[in-house]
Amino acid sequence: MADPATLQTRLGYNFRDTGLLRLALTHPSVAHEQGAPVQHNQRLEFLGDAVLQLVLTRELYERFPTFGEGPLTKARAKLVNRRTLAVHGRELGLGPHLILSRGEELHGGRERPSALADTYEALVGAMFLDGGLEVVREFILREFAAAFGGLNVIPILENPKGELQEFLQARSTEAPQYHVVASSGPDHDRVFECIVQHAGIELARGIGKSKKAAESEAAQAALARLKQERVEREA
């Protein structure tokens, strides 16, 4: 195992309980090799996954108040998945710090994407237990700052209107049209209902706190409907 002080410097955090750090770095192969009860990082990985989801969900929720559950869920999925977690693990240089079985070591376990992703989540879980939510939140947001890309992350990660237009362009040059058909509520809390049409045919409706949000929800619903119809035709 490489010097843990080097890793803690990269993390920007010094563990009070270094046993938690060691546990986060212990690959399950160690237990399999020894054939005896040995603690490894899978439980911390389970916890770290939940902490990552919570922190990133809250950040997306607060940054983008006009977007609904669908776009936010897809944005989160693109921010945090096995591939991106492995990249983060590699950038932190986790490989040399992993505690592996001899067999896993011989088969390239230190650079295995699944091992790096799992260990990254386990480190998040360990940091949460050792330092608390605010400490790990600062770490996560620092790690994902580039992925958030300022305030434009949702349009980049989730653009249902653009997706719908591309989908329809495969069969027609005509662009979809959006129309607000109803609005309700007081001026400070308006709710808009929008329809999206193509070639004079209504595809779907959406509701939102702004015209833009309603259009986005309508496009999302239209995409879901059209994709489902395509699946049914091809079945």
C-alpha positions in Angstrom: 0.0 0.0 0.0 1.4 3.4 -1.0 1.8 6.2 1.7 -1.7 7.1 2.8 -0.5 10.7 3.6 -0.1 11.3 -0.2 -3.6 10.2 -0.8 -5.0 12.3 2.0 -3.2 15.3 0.5 -4.9 14.7 -2.8 -8.3 14.3 -1.1 -7.8 17.6 0.8 -8.8 15.8 4.0 -6.9 14.1 6.8 -8.8 11.2 8.4 -9.1 11.2 12.2 -9.7 7.4 12.0 -7.2 6.1 9.6 -8.8 2.7 10.0 -11.7 4.0 8.0 -9.4 5.1 5.2 -7.7 1.7 5.2 -11.1 -0.1 5.1 -12.2 2.1 2.1 -9.1 0.9 0.2 -9.5 -2.8 1.0 -10.7 -4.7 -2.0 -13.1 -7.7 -1.5 -10.5 -10.0 -3.1 -8.6 -9.9 0.2 -11.3 -11.7 2.0 -11.8 -14.2 -0.8 -8.1 -15.0 -0.9 -7.7 -15.5 2.9 -10.8 -17.5 3.2 -11.6 -15.9 6.5 -13.8 -13.1 7.7 -12.0 -9.9 6.6 -13.6 -6.5 6.5 -13.5 -4.9 3.0 -15.0 -1.8 1.4 -18.3 -3.0 0.0 -20.4 -1.7 2.9 -18.6 1.7 2.7 -19.3 1.6 -1.1 -23.0 1.2 -0.4 -23.0 4.2 2.0 -20.8 6.3 -0.4 -23.2 5.7 -3.3 -26.1 7.1 -1.2 -24.1 10.1 -0.1 -23.0 11.0 -3.6 -26.6 10.7 -4.8 -27.8 13.0 -2.0 -25.2 15.7 -2.5 -25.5 15.9 -6.3 -29.3 15.7 -6.2 -29.4 18.6 -3.8 -27.0 20.6 -5.9 -29.0 20.0 -9.1 -32.3 20.8 -7.2 -31.0 24.1 -5.9 -29.2 25.2 -9.1 -32.0 24.5 -11.5 -35.4 25.3 -9.9 -37.3 25.3 -13.2 -36.5 21.7 -14.2 -38.6 18.7 -13.3 -37.8 15.3 -12.0 -37.1 13.8 -15.4 -34.4 16.2 -16.6 -32.8 16.3 -13.1 -32.7 12.5 -12.9 -31.0 12.2 -16.3 -28.5 15.0 -15.4 -27.6 13.2 -12.2 -27.1 9.9 -14.0 -24.7 11.5 -16.4 -22.8 13.2 -13.6 -22.4 10.1 -11.6 -22.1 6.6 -13.1 -19.6 3.8 -13.0 -17.5 5.2 -15.9 -17.2 8.7 -14.4 -16.5 7.4 -10.9 -13.6 5.3 -12.3 -12.2 8.4 -14.0 -12.4 10.3 -10.7 -10.7 7.4 -9.0 -7.9 7.3 -11.5 -7.4 11.0 -11.3 -7.0 10.7 -7.6 -4.4 8.1 -8.1 -6.2 5.4 -6.1 -4.6 2.4 -7.9 -1.4 2.3 -6.0 -3.2 2.7 -2.7 -5.6 -0.3 -3.1 -5.2 -3.2 -0.8 -5.7 -6.2 -3.1 -5.2 -10.0 -3.1 -2.2 -11.3 -4.8 -4.3 -12.8 -7.6 -6.2 -9.5 -8.2 -2.8 -7.6 -8.2 -1.5 -10.0 -10.9 -4.5 -9.5 -13.1 -4.3 -5.7 -13.2 -6.7 -5.0 -10.4 -5.1 -1.7 -9.6 -6.3 -0.2 -12.9 -9.6 -2.1 -13.2 -12.4 0.5 -13.7 -14.8 -1.4 -11.4 -12.3 -1.4 -8.6 -11.5 2.3 -8.9 -15.2 3.2 -9.1 -16.1 1.1 -6.0 -13.2 2.5 -4.0 -14.1 6.0 -4.9 -17.6 5.5 -3.5 -16.1 3.7 -0.4 -13.9 6.7 0.2 -16.9 9.0 0.0 -18.6 6.8 2.6 -15.6 6.8 4.8 -15.2 10.5 4.6 -18.8 11.0 5.5 -18.5 8.8 8.7 -15.2 10.4 9.7 -15.9 14.1 9.0 -19.6 14.5 8.5 -21.9 15.6 5.6 -20.5 19.1 5.1 -16.9 17.9 4.8 -17.8 15.3 2.2 -20.2 17.7 0.4 -17.3 20.1 -0.1 -15.1 17.3 -1.5 -17.8 16.0 -3.9 -18.7 19.5 -5.2 -15.0 20.2 -5.7 -14.5 16.9 -7.6 -17.6 17.5 -9.8 -17.1 21.2 -10.4 -15.8 20.8 -14.0 -18.7 18.4 -14.8 -21.3 20.9 -13.6 -19.8 23.3 -16.2 -21.1 26.5 -14.4 -24.8 27.1 -14.8 -25.3 25.5 -18.2 -25.1 21.8 -17.1 -28.8 21.0 -17.6 -29.1 22.3 -21.2 -25.9 20.3 -22.1 -26.9 17.2 -20.2 -30.6 17.3 -20.9 -32.2 19.1 -23.8 -35.5 17.4 -24.6 -36.6 20.1 -27.1 -33.4 19.6 -29.1 -33.7 15.8 -28.8 -37.3 15.9 -30.1 -36.3 18.1 -33.0 -33.5 15.7 -34.0 -35.9 12.7 -33.6 -38.5 14.3 -35.9 -35.9 15.5 -38.5 -35.3 11.8 -39.3 -38.6 11.7 -41.0 -39.6 15.4 -41.7 -38.0 18.8 -42.2 -40.8 20.4 -40.3 -39.9 21.6 -36.8 -42.1 20.9 -33.8 -44.3 23.8 -32.6 -45.0 24.8 -29.0 -48.1 26.6 -27.8 -49.2 27.7 -24.3 -52.8 26.6 -24.0 -53.5 27.6 -20.4 -52.1 29.3 -17.4 -53.4 29.5 -13.8 -52.5 30.7 -10.4 -51.5 34.1 -9.0 -48.9 36.2 -10.7 -46.1 35.1 -8.2 -46.9 31.4 -8.7 -48.1 30.8 -12.2 -48.5 27.4 -13.7 -48.4 27.0 -17.5 -49.7 24.3 -19.7 -48.1 23.8 -23.1 -48.7 21.5 -26.1 -46.2 20.4 -28.7 -47.4 19.8 -32.2 -45.8 18.4 -35.4 -47.4 18.6 -38.8 -50.6 19.9 -37.1 -50.9 16.9 -34.8 -50.6 17.2 -31.0 -47.8 15.0 -29.7 -48.0 15.7 -25.9 -48.6 18.3 -23.2 -46.5 19.6 -20.4 -47.0 21.7 -17.2 -44.4 23.9 -15.5 -43.8 27.0 -13.4 -42.5 28.8 -16.5 -43.3 28.6 -20.3 -39.8 27.1 -20.8 -40.3 24.4 -18.2 -43.7 23.5 -19.7 -42.3 23.3 -23.2 -39.4 21.1 -21.8 -41.9 18.7 -20.1 -44.0 18.6 -23.2 -41.0 17.7 -25.4 -40.0 15.0 -22.8 -43.4 13.5 -22.9 -43.5 13.6 -26.7 -40.1 11.8 -26.9 -41.3 9.1 -24.5 -44.4 8.6 -26.6 -42.7 8.5 -29.9 -39.9 6.2 -28.7 -42.5 3.8 -27.3 -44.5 3.8 -30.5 -41.3 3.0 -32.4 -40.6 0.1 -30.1 -44.1 -1.3 -30.6 -43.8 -1.0 -34.4 -40.5 -2.8 -34.4 -41.7 -5.6 -32.0 
